Amino acid sequence: MGSRVDYNAPGQSSTTMSYSADGTRLFSCGTNKEWESFLVEWNESEGAVKRTYFGLGKRSVGVVQFDTTKNRVLAAGDDFTVKFWDMDNLNLLTSTPAGGGLPLSPCIRFNKEGTLLAVSTDDNGVKILANSDGVRLLRTVENRSFDASRVAPPAVVKAPNIGPFGYNNATIGTTIGDRAAPIASIVGPNNDARILADVKPRITDESVEKSRIWKLTEINEPSQCRTLRLPDSLTAMRVSRLIYTNSGVAILALACNAVHKLWKWQRSDRNITVKATTSVAPQLWQPSSGILMTNDISDTNPEDAVPCFALSKNDSYVMSASGGKISLFNMMTFKTMTTFMPPPPAVTFLAFHPQDNNIIAIGMDDSWIQIYNVRVDEVKTKLKGHQKRITGLAFSHTLNVLVSSGADSQLCVWSTDGWEKQTSKFLQIPNVRAASPHVETRVQFHLDQIHLLAVHETQIVIFEAPKLECLKQWVPREASGPITHATYSCDSQMIYVSFEDGSVGVLTASTLRLRCRISSAAYLPPNPSLRVYPLVIAAHPSDPNQFALGLTDGGVQIVEPSESEGKWGTSPAENGTGPCTTSGATGSEPPQR
């Protein structure tokens, strides 16, 4: 596809690159043929050096290694020492020889928390430097009851106080021992390595969720939750598609006029960790060129077009269509990288292959699915199993299947190995409700990659793939109007459901019981002359209690629980009440099977 941005490394040096922990700042360190080294921060969108740090020495051999931690500290192995910089200060903060015995260019690596720093030694060993929190951690490990036959506890030897490390004014310790022991000693009993493991969003045990009977919480006032309408200076048009970026610090919307809008949360005194929050408004972001990401619409009637998009795993590209050709956009520059597949038939759904971003499943208006390789610009195969246009696609990398859904209310399971159809099933649509000509059936895999959420305007259904065994079904009462959209929370413990009456329901995913109902009055200002409701709902990728709504008036609204509650709904164990009978999305509890 060609490069997005060309980086000319300073001094034409051999360069390694690293992001800060929150993914918002990009650094590189390199050594050129004249053995000059450069440590710099980049302006990522422009491909230019933002700042150059001072303090690296003139080299004779080797390439300088570096690392970052805590979104604030840079460290590099240089001149037989470890050197530290504040990311916002060009001058050297401090350095340490780590008790000696380091090579000219030692390799270094921080742990996730930034409390320990591993440094390679001249005799092929590893030393562990620690700040005060790291020393306490090592002492905790040392005091654990270890199986002596499997692993020996570490010996922590204090080195002289050499100043701040990660901004904790503490002594830096050096862990010394048998060459294999320091690595093993960080692993506790039963190979418990959680102490230093990368921390991921905690996934609640479903068995615990199933044992809870949640008390239905009604949220009808703005004071009962936290909301934020995203600032928008562009033309307000109905939001057709909505997604958080995988980093969780930006939101991308596609309006019915084929224009994309991107909001980014920026670092500030009120948002030091840079996260999506209702407390701080994000910036409606545009590159310096001022261009917009606008889809090709050809001769398509906007009202008849089916907008769709898919975001690459690294948030670098968005593939999108609004009735015309598919466009591939650079998310940093907003430039159109390429366009392909002009209608007819029009594209109606897009999904990246989970293991290869060059492979895309493309759902078509003529009911076919095309498996397309972007790199070679070639359709690898075509899948036929539906009678009407494709409305949803979802990959399971665990089962190696693709599940498709169509306007015919049918689900099909395809093997990604040979693309043969394995099974299919129709949803049971109630006769009491006439199907809309634009009705959509959406599919999404649970975090376990086995359970499948199917969303239709009349119902929510949980299937077990790949056989599509129906496990649970949930039907809202008529008064709420059709379901407009639904999605799993990021931990798959809840399902957020939006309705045409403007309300949002929060279901417990394992039981499909309603735990919380949020009325439109809680997040929308009163406007009797305009009926506004959410068309799409998007779940935050790491905060299970935050979601975003794309509205018919063109607005995007972020919704979070109140700070006092911290989550949606209350279980009896927390409020002292006994089991209660919950209701449907806005009424009676539906039948489940």
C-alpha positions as CSV (number, residue, x, y, z in Angstrom):
1,M,0.0,0.0,0.0
2,G,3.0,2.3,0.4
3,S,4.1,4.3,3.4
4,R,1.8,6.6,5.2
5,V,4.5,9.1,6.4
6,D,8.2,9.1,5.6
7,Y,10.4,9.7,8.6
8,N,13.9,11.0,7.9
9,A,15.7,9.8,11.0
10,P,18.1,12.5,12.4
11,G,21.7,11.9,11.2
12,Q,20.4,9.1,8.9
13,S,20.8,6.9,12.0
14,S,19.9,3.3,12.6
15,T,16.7,3.9,14.6
16,T,14.5,2.1,17.1
17,M,11.1,3.6,17.9
18,S,8.7,3.4,20.9
19,Y,5.5,5.0,21.9
20,S,4.8,6.3,25.4
21,A,2.7,4.0,27.5
22,D,-0.6,5.8,26.6
23,G,0.3,5.7,22.9
24,T,0.1,9.5,22.4
25,R,3.8,10.3,22.0
26,L,6.4,8.7,19.7
27,F,10.1,8.6,20.4
28,S,13.2,7.2,18.6
29,C,16.8,6.6,19.4
30,G,19.5,5.8,16.8
31,T,23.2,5.8,16.1
32,N,24.6,6.7,12.6
33,K,27.7,5.6,10.7
34,E,29.7,8.3,12.4
35,W,28.7,6.9,15.8
36,E,26.6,9.9,16.7
37,S,23.5,9.1,18.6
38,F,20.1,10.9,18.6
39,L,17.2,10.7,21.0
40,V,14.1,12.5,19.7
41,E,10.4,12.9,20.0
42,W,8.4,13.0,16.7
43,N,5.4,15.0,15.5
44,E,3.7,11.9,14.3
45,S,1.2,13.4,12.0
46,E,3.8,15.5,10.1
47,G,6.7,13.0,10.2
48,A,9.0,15.7,11.7
49,V,11.2,15.8,14.8
50,K,9.4,17.7,17.6
51,R,12.4,17.8,20.1
52,T,15.9,16.5,20.4
53,Y,17.2,15.4,23.8
54,F,20.8,16.3,24.9
55,G,23.2,14.1,26.8
56,L,24.1,11.2,24.6
57,G,27.8,10.7,24.1
58,K,30.0,10.4,21.1
59,R,30.0,6.7,20.3
60,S,32.8,4.3,19.3
61,V,30.9,1.1,18.9
62,G,27.3,-0.2,19.3
63,V,23.8,1.3,19.0
64,V,22.1,3.1,21.9
65,Q,19.1,1.3,23.4
66,F,16.3,3.1,25.0
67,D,12.8,2.7,26.7
68,T,10.0,4.8,28.1
69,T,7.8,4.6,31.2
70,K,5.0,6.3,33.1
71,N,4.3,8.6,30.1
72,R,7.0,10.8,31.6
73,V,10.5,9.2,31.7
74,L,13.0,8.2,28.9
75,A,16.0,6.1,29.6
76,A,18.9,5.1,27.4
77,G,21.9,2.8,27.9
78,D,25.0,4.9,26.9
79,D,28.6,5.3,27.9
80,F,28.6,2.3,30.4
81,T,25.7,4.0,32.2
82,V,21.9,4.4,32.2
83,K,20.7,7.9,31.5
84,F,17.3,9.4,32.3
85,W,15.3,12.3,30.8
86,D,12.0,13.9,31.6
87,M,10.0,13.7,28.4
88,D,9.2,17.4,28.6
89,N,12.8,18.5,29.3
90,L,15.6,18.4,26.7
91,N,18.4,18.2,29.3
92,L,19.7,15.1,31.0
93,L,17.8,14.4,34.3
94,T,20.3,12.0,35.9
95,S,22.4,8.9,35.2
96,T,23.8,5.9,37.0
97,P,26.6,3.4,36.4
98,A,24.4,0.8,38.2
99,G,27.3,-0.3,40.3
100,G,29.6,-0.9,37.3
101,G,30.0,-3.8,35.0
102,L,27.8,-2.4,32.2
103,P,28.8,-2.7,28.5
104,L,29.3,0.4,26.4
105,S,25.7,0.2,25.1
106,P,23.7,-1.7,27.7
107,C,20.2,-3.0,26.7
108,I,17.5,-1.7,29.0
109,R,13.8,-2.4,29.6
110,F,11.3,-1.1,32.1
111,N,8.6,-3.2,33.6
112,K,5.0,-2.2,32.9
113,E,4.7,-0.1,36.1
114,G,8.0,1.6,35.7
115,T,9.2,0.5,39.1
116,L,11.9,-1.9,37.8
117,L,14.5,-1.5,35.1
118,A,16.4,-4.5,33.6
119,V,19.9,-3.7,32.4
120,S,22.3,-6.0,30.6
121,T,25.8,-6.5,32.1
122,D,29.2,-6.9,30.5
123,D,29.4,-10.6,31.5
124,N,26.1,-11.5,29.8
125,G,24.0,-11.1,33.0
126,V,21.1,-8.8,33.9
127,K,20.8,-6.3,36.7
128,I,17.5,-5.1,38.1
129,L,17.4,-1.4,39.1
130,A,14.5,-0.5,41.4
131,N,12.9,2.7,42.8
132,S,11.3,2.6,46.3
133,D,8.1,0.9,44.9
134,G,10.3,-1.7,43.1
135,V,12.3,-2.4,46.2
136,R,9.1,-3.1,48.2
137,L,7.9,-5.3,45.4
138,L,11.1,-7.3,45.4
139,R,11.0,-7.6,49.2
140,T,7.4,-8.9,49.0
141,V,8.5,-11.5,46.5
142,E,11.4,-12.4,48.7
143,N,9.2,-12.9,51.7
144,R,6.7,-15.2,49.9
145,S,6.7,-18.9,50.7
146,F,8.5,-20.4,47.8
147,D,8.9,-24.0,46.8
148,A,12.7,-24.3,47.5
149,S,13.0,-27.2,45.1
150,R,11.7,-25.1,42.2
151,V,13.0,-21.5,42.7
152,A,15.2,-19.6,45.0
153,P,14.2,-16.1,46.4
154,P,16.2,-13.2,45.0
155,A,18.9,-11.4,46.9
156,V,18.3,-7.7,46.9
157,V,21.5,-5.7,47.5
158,K,21.1,-2.0,48.0
159,A,23.3,0.3,45.8
160,P,24.2,3.8,46.8
161,N,21.5,6.5,46.6
162,I,21.9,8.0,43.1
163,G,18.8,10.2,42.9
164,P,15.4,10.1,41.4
165,F,14.2,7.2,39.3
166,G,10.8,7.5,37.8
167,Y,10.2,10.5,40.1
168,N,10.3,8.5,43.3
169,N,13.1,10.0,45.4
170,A,14.3,6.6,46.5
171,T,17.3,4.3,46.6
172,I,18.0,2.3,43.5
173,G,18.6,-1.3,44.3
174,T,20.4,-3.9,42.3
175,T,19.2,-7.5,42.2
176,I,22.2,-9.8,42.0
177,G,22.2,-13.6,41.9
178,D,22.4,-16.7,39.8
179,R,22.0,-15.9,36.1
180,A,18.7,-17.8,35.8
181,A,17.5,-17.1,39.3
182,P,16.6,-13.4,39.0
183,I,14.2,-14.2,36.2
184,A,12.6,-17.1,38.0
185,S,12.4,-15.3,41.3
186,I,9.9,-12.9,40.0
187,V,7.5,-15.8,39.4
188,G,5.6,-16.7,42.6
189,P,4.1,-20.0,43.7
190,N,2.3,-22.0,41.0
191,N,4.1,-19.9,38.3
192,D,2.1,-16.8,39.4
193,A,3.6,-14.1,37.2
194,R,0.8,-11.5,37.7
195,I,3.0,-9.2,39.8
196,L,4.9,-7.9,36.7
197,A,2.5,-9.0,33.9
198,D,0.9,-6.4,31.7
199,V,-2.3,-5.3,33.3
200,K,-5.3,-5.8,31.0
201,P,-9.0,-4.9,31.7
202,R,-10.3,-7.3,34.3
203,I,-12.9,-9.7,32.9
204,T,-15.5,-10.6,35.5
205,D,-16.1,-14.3,35.9
206,E,-19.4,-15.1,34.2
207,S,-20.3,-17.6,36.9
208,V,-20.4,-14.7,39.4
209,E,-22.5,-12.7,37.0
210,K,-25.0,-15.6,36.6
211,S,-25.4,-15.9,40.3
212,R,-26.5,-12.2,40.6
213,I,-30.1,-11.0,40.2
214,W,-29.7,-7.4,39.4
215,K,-32.2,-4.8,40.8
216,L,-33.5,-2.8,37.9
217,T,-32.2,0.8,38.1
218,E,-34.2,3.5,36.4
219,I,-32.2,6.6,35.2
220,N,-34.5,9.4,34.3
221,E,-32.6,12.6,35.3
222,P,-29.3,14.1,34.0
223,S,-28.0,14.1,37.6
224,Q,-28.2,10.3,37.8
225,C,-25.4,9.8,35.2
226,R,-22.6,11.6,33.5
227,T,-23.0,12.7,29.8
228,L,-21.1,14.8,27.3
229,R,-22.2,15.9,23.8
230,L,-19.1,16.0,21.6
231,P,-18.3,19.5,20.2
232,D,-19.1,19.7,16.5
233,S,-18.4,22.7,14.1
234,L,-19.3,20.7,11.0
235,T,-22.7,20.2,9.4
236,A,-24.9,18.2,11.7
237,M,-26.2,15.1,9.8
238,R,-27.6,11.9,11.0
239,V,-24.9,9.6,12.5
240,S,-25.0,6.3,10.6
241,R,-21.9,4.5,12.0
242,L,-19.9,5.0,15.2
243,I,-16.8,3.4,16.8
244,Y,-14.2,4.0,19.4
245,T,-10.6,3.7,18.2
246,N,-8.8,0.6,19.6
247,S,-6.6,2.9,21.7
248,G,-9.8,4.2,23.4
249,V,-8.8,7.9,23.2
250,A,-10.8,8.8,20.0
251,I,-14.2,8.3,18.5
252,L,-14.9,8.1,14.7
253,A,-18.4,8.7,13.3
254,L,-19.7,8.4,9.8
255,A,-22.6,10.7,8.9
256,C,-25.3,10.0,6.3
257,N,-23.7,12.7,4.1
258,A,-20.6,10.4,3.7
259,V,-18.4,12.6,5.9
260,H,-16.3,11.2,8.7
261,K,-15.8,13.0,12.0
262,L,-12.9,12.2,14.4
263,W,-12.8,13.4,18.0
264,K,-9.6,13.0,20.0
265,W,-9.0,13.5,23.7
266,Q,-5.8,15.5,24.4
267,R,-3.4,15.6,27.3
268,S,-4.3,18.4,29.7
269,D,-4.2,19.2,33.4
270,R,-7.7,17.7,33.8
271,N,-6.9,14.7,31.6
272,I,-3.2,13.8,32.4
273,T,-3.7,10.1,31.5
274,V,-5.4,11.0,28.2
275,K,-8.6,8.9,28.3
276,A,-12.0,9.2,26.8
277,T,-14.2,10.8,29.6
278,T,-17.3,12.9,30.0
279,S,-15.3,15.2,32.3
280,V,-13.2,16.7,29.5
281,A,-14.4,17.5,25.9
282,P,-12.3,16.1,23.1
283,Q,-11.2,18.0,20.1
284,L,-12.9,17.6,16.7
285,W,-9.7,16.7,14.9
286,Q,-8.6,17.7,11.5
287,P,-5.1,17.6,9.9
288,S,-3.4,20.9,9.0
289,S,-4.5,20.4,5.4
290,G,-8.1,20.9,6.5
291,I,-9.4,18.1,4.3
292,L,-12.3,15.9,5.4
293,M,-12.5,12.1,5.0
294,T,-15.5,11.9,2.6
295,N,-16.7,8.8,0.9
296,D,-17.5,8.5,-2.8
297,I,-21.2,8.6,-3.3
298,S,-21.3,8.2,-7.1
299,D,-24.9,8.6,-8.2
300,T,-26.3,7.0,-5.1
301,N,-29.3,8.5,-3.4
302,P,-28.1,9.3,0.1
303,E,-31.3,7.9,1.6
304,D,-30.8,4.6,-0.2
305,A,-27.1,4.2,0.7
306,V,-26.0,1.8,3.4
307,P,-23.0,3.4,5.1
308,C,-20.4,1.1,6.6
309,F,-16.8,1.2,7.8
310,A,-14.1,-0.9,9.4
311,L,-11.1,0.3,11.4
312,S,-7.7,-1.4,11.3
313,K,-6.3,-2.9,14.5
314,N,-3.6,-0.2,14.8
315,D,-6.0,2.7,14.2
316,S,-4.0,3.7,11.2
317,Y,-6.6,3.1,8.4
318,V,-10.3,3.2,8.0
319,M,-12.0,1.5,5.2
320,S,-15.4,3.0,4.4
321,A,-18.2,3.2,1.9
322,S,-21.5,5.2,1.6
323,G,-23.1,3.6,-1.5
324,G,-20.3,4.4,-3.9
325,K,-16.7,3.0,-4.1
326,I,-14.9,1.7,-1.1
327,S,-12.4,4.3,0.2
328,L,-9.2,3.6,2.2
329,F,-8.3,6.6,4.4
330,N,-5.2,7.4,6.4
331,M,-6.4,8.2,9.9
332,M,-3.5,10.5,10.5
333,T,-3.6,12.7,7.4
334,F,-7.2,12.0,6.3
335,K,-5.8,11.4,2.8
336,T,-7.5,8.8,0.5
337,M,-5.0,6.0,-0.1
338,T,-7.1,4.3,-2.7
339,T,-10.7,3.6,-3.9
340,F,-12.0,0.3,-5.3
341,M,-15.1,-1.7,-6.1
342,P,-17.4,0.8,-7.7
343,P,-21.2,-0.2,-7.6
344,P,-23.3,-1.9,-8.6
345,P,-23.6,-3.8,-6.4
346,A,-23.0,-1.4,-3.5
347,V,-21.0,-2.4,-0.5
348,T,-23.1,-2.8,2.7
349,F,-20.7,-4.1,5.3
350,L,-16.9,-4.3,5.9
351,A,-14.8,-6.4,8.3
352,F,-11.0,-6.8,8.6
353,H,-9.7,-10.4,9.0
354,P,-8.4,-10.6,12.6
355,Q,-5.0,-12.1,11.6
356,D,-4.4,-10.2,8.4
357,N,-5.4,-6.6,7.8
358,N,-4.9,-7.1,4.1
359,I,-7.9,-9.5,3.9
360,I,-11.3,-7.9,4.1
361,A,-14.8,-9.5,4.1
362,I,-17.1,-7.3,2.1
363,G,-20.8,-7.7,2.3
364,M,-22.7,-6.6,-0.8
365,D,-26.2,-5.3,-1.6
366,D,-26.8,-8.3,-4.0
367,S,-26.5,-10.7,-1.0
368,W,-23.0,-11.9,-1.9
369,I,-19.9,-11.8,0.3
370,Q,-16.5,-11.1,-1.3
371,I,-13.2,-12.0,0.4
372,Y,-10.9,-9.4,-0.9
373,N,-7.1,-9.0,-0.7
374,V,-6.2,-5.4,-0.6
375,R,-2.4,-5.9,-1.2
376,V,-2.9,-7.7,-4.5
377,D,-6.2,-5.9,-5.4
378,E,-7.9,-9.2,-6.0
379,V,-11.2,-10.9,-4.9
380,K,-10.0,-14.3,-3.5
381,T,-13.5,-15.9,-3.4
382,K,-17.2,-15.1,-3.3
383,L,-19.7,-16.6,-0.8
384,K,-23.4,-17.1,-1.6
385,G,-25.8,-18.0,1.2
386,H,-28.2,-15.1,1.7
387,Q,-31.3,-14.0,-0.2
388,K,-31.0,-10.2,0.7
389,R,-28.3,-7.7,1.3
390,I,-25.5,-8.4,3.9
391,T,-26.0,-6.4,7.1
392,G,-23.4,-7.9,9.4
393,L,-20.1,-9.7,9.4
394,A,-18.0,-11.0,12.4
395,F,-14.9,-13.1,12.5
396,S,-13.9,-15.6,15.3
397,H,-10.2,-16.2,15.4
398,T,-10.7,-19.0,17.9
399,L,-13.1,-20.9,15.8
400,N,-11.7,-19.8,12.4
401,V,-15.1,-18.9,11.1
402,L,-16.8,-15.9,9.6
403,V,-20.5,-15.3,10.6
404,S,-22.6,-13.3,8.3
405,S,-26.1,-11.8,8.7
406,G,-28.5,-10.4,6.2
407,A,-31.7,-8.4,5.7
408,D,-33.3,-11.8,5.2
409,S,-32.9,-12.3,9.0
410,Q,-30.6,-15.3,8.3
411,L,-27.2,-16.1,9.9
412,C,-24.5,-18.1,8.0
413,V,-21.3,-19.6,9.3
414,W,-18.3,-19.9,7.0
415,S,-15.0,-21.6,7.5
416,T,-12.1,-19.2,7.0
417,D,-9.9,-22.1,6.0
418,G,-11.7,-23.1,2.8
419,W,-14.6,-20.6,2.9
420,E,-17.2,-23.4,2.9
421,K,-20.6,-22.7,4.5
422,Q,-20.9,-24.8,7.7
423,T,-24.4,-23.9,8.9
424,S,-27.2,-21.4,8.7
425,K,-30.2,-20.3,10.7
426,F,-33.1,-17.9,10.4
427,L,-34.2,-15.7,13.3
428,Q,-37.8,-16.1,14.3
429,I,-39.4,-12.8,13.6
430,P,-42.7,-12.0,15.3
431,N,-45.7,-11.7,12.9
432,V,-47.1,-8.7,14.9
433,R,-44.4,-6.3,13.6
434,A,-44.0,-5.6,9.9
435,A,-40.4,-5.7,8.8
436,S,-38.8,-2.5,7.8
437,P,-37.4,-2.5,4.2
438,H,-34.1,-1.4,5.7
439,V,-34.1,-3.8,8.6
440,E,-30.6,-4.9,9.7
441,T,-29.5,-8.0,11.6
442,R,-26.1,-7.4,13.2
443,V,-23.7,-10.0,14.7
444,Q,-20.8,-9.6,17.2
445,F,-18.7,-12.2,19.0
446,H,-18.4,-12.3,22.7
447,L,-14.9,-11.9,24.1
448,D,-14.7,-15.7,24.4
449,Q,-15.0,-15.8,20.5
450,I,-17.6,-18.6,20.9
451,H,-20.9,-16.9,22.0
452,L,-22.5,-14.7,19.3
453,L,-24.7,-11.7,19.8
454,A,-27.4,-11.3,17.0
455,V,-29.3,-8.0,17.0
456,H,-32.6,-7.5,15.1
457,E,-35.0,-4.6,15.6
458,T,-37.4,-7.1,17.2
459,Q,-35.0,-9.0,19.5
460,I,-31.6,-9.8,21.0
461,V,-30.4,-13.4,20.6
462,I,-27.3,-15.2,22.0
463,F,-26.1,-18.2,19.9
464,E,-23.2,-20.6,20.4
465,A,-21.0,-20.9,17.4
466,P,-20.3,-22.6,15.1
467,K,-23.5,-24.6,15.2
468,L,-25.7,-21.6,16.0
469,E,-27.4,-23.2,18.9
470,C,-29.8,-20.6,20.4
471,L,-29.1,-20.1,24.1
472,K,-31.1,-17.0,25.0
473,Q,-33.6,-14.7,23.4
474,W,-34.9,-11.3,24.6
475,V,-37.8,-9.4,23.1
476,P,-38.6,-5.8,24.2
477,R,-42.1,-4.6,24.7
478,E,-43.8,-2.7,21.9
479,A,-43.9,0.7,23.6
480,S,-40.2,1.2,23.3
481,G,-40.3,0.9,19.5
482,P,-37.8,-1.1,17.5
483,I,-34.3,-1.8,18.7
484,T,-32.0,0.5,16.7
485,H,-28.6,-1.0,17.7
486,A,-26.9,-3.1,20.4
487,T,-23.4,-4.0,21.3
488,Y,-21.4,-5.9,24.0
489,S,-19.5,-3.9,26.6
490,C,-15.7,-4.4,26.2
491,D,-15.7,-7.2,28.8
492,S,-18.7,-8.8,27.3
493,Q,-20.5,-8.8,30.6
494,M,-23.2,-6.3,29.5
495,I,-25.1,-5.6,26.4
496,Y,-26.0,-2.0,25.6
497,V,-29.3,-1.7,23.6
498,S,-30.7,1.5,22.1
499,F,-34.3,2.0,21.1
500,E,-36.3,4.3,18.8
501,D,-38.0,6.0,21.8
502,G,-34.6,7.3,22.8
503,S,-34.0,5.0,25.7
504,V,-31.0,2.8,26.3
505,G,-31.2,-0.6,28.1
506,V,-28.3,-2.3,29.9
507,L,-28.6,-6.1,29.9
508,T,-26.6,-8.7,31.8
509,A,-25.1,-10.6,28.9
510,S,-25.2,-14.1,30.5
511,T,-28.9,-13.9,31.4
512,L,-30.3,-11.2,29.1
513,R,-32.0,-9.6,32.2
514,L,-32.4,-5.9,32.2
515,R,-30.3,-4.3,35.0
516,C,-30.6,-0.7,34.0
517,R,-32.8,1.5,31.9
518,I,-31.7,5.0,30.8
519,S,-34.4,7.3,29.4
520,S,-33.6,9.9,26.8
521,A,-34.4,12.7,29.3
522,A,-31.2,11.6,31.2
523,Y,-28.9,12.5,28.3
524,L,-30.9,14.8,25.9
525,P,-32.1,18.3,26.6
526,P,-35.9,18.6,26.2
527,N,-37.0,19.6,22.7
528,P,-40.6,18.8,22.0
529,S,-40.4,19.9,18.3
530,L,-37.7,17.4,17.4
531,R,-37.7,13.6,18.0
532,V,-34.1,12.6,18.6
533,Y,-33.0,9.0,19.3
534,P,-29.8,6.9,18.9
535,L,-29.2,5.1,15.6
536,V,-25.9,3.5,16.7
537,I,-24.2,2.6,20.0
538,A,-20.5,2.0,20.5
539,A,-18.8,0.5,23.6
540,H,-15.5,1.9,25.0
541,P,-12.7,-0.7,24.2
542,S,-11.4,-0.8,27.8
543,D,-13.9,0.9,30.1
544,P,-16.9,-1.5,30.4
545,N,-19.2,1.2,31.8
546,Q,-18.8,3.8,29.1
547,F,-20.6,4.0,25.8
548,A,-21.3,6.5,23.0
549,L,-24.5,7.2,21.1
550,G,-24.8,8.4,17.5
551,L,-28.0,10.4,17.2
552,T,-30.5,11.2,14.5
553,D,-29.8,15.0,14.9
554,G,-26.1,14.4,14.1
555,G,-24.8,14.6,17.6
556,V,-22.6,12.1,19.4
557,Q,-23.2,11.6,23.2
558,I,-20.9,9.9,25.7
559,V,-22.6,8.3,28.7
560,E,-21.1,7.0,31.9
561,P,-22.5,6.0,35.3
562,S,-22.5,8.6,38.1
563,E,-19.3,8.8,40.0
564,S,-21.0,7.6,43.2
565,E,-22.3,4.4,41.5
566,G,-19.4,3.7,39.1
567,K,-21.3,1.1,37.2
568,W,-24.7,0.4,35.7
569,G,-27.3,-1.3,37.9
570,T,-27.2,-2.6,41.4
571,S,-27.2,-6.2,42.6
572,P,-29.2,-7.2,45.8
573,A,-26.0,-8.1,47.6
574,E,-25.0,-4.5,47.4
575,N,-28.2,-2.8,48.4
576,G,-29.6,-5.3,50.8
577,T,-32.8,-6.1,48.9
578,G,-34.0,-9.5,47.9
579,P,-34.5,-10.9,44.4
580,C,-36.8,-8.9,42.2
581,T,-38.6,-9.5,38.9
582,T,-36.9,-7.4,36.2
583,S,-38.7,-6.0,33.2
584,G,-38.0,-6.1,29.5
585,A,-36.2,-3.2,27.7
586,T,-39.0,-0.9,28.7
587,G,-41.6,-3.3,30.1
588,S,-42.3,-6.9,31.0
589,E,-39.7,-9.6,31.1
590,P,-39.8,-11.5,27.8
591,P,-39.7,-15.2,27.4
592,Q,-36.2,-16.7,27.3
593,R,-35.1,-20.0,25.8
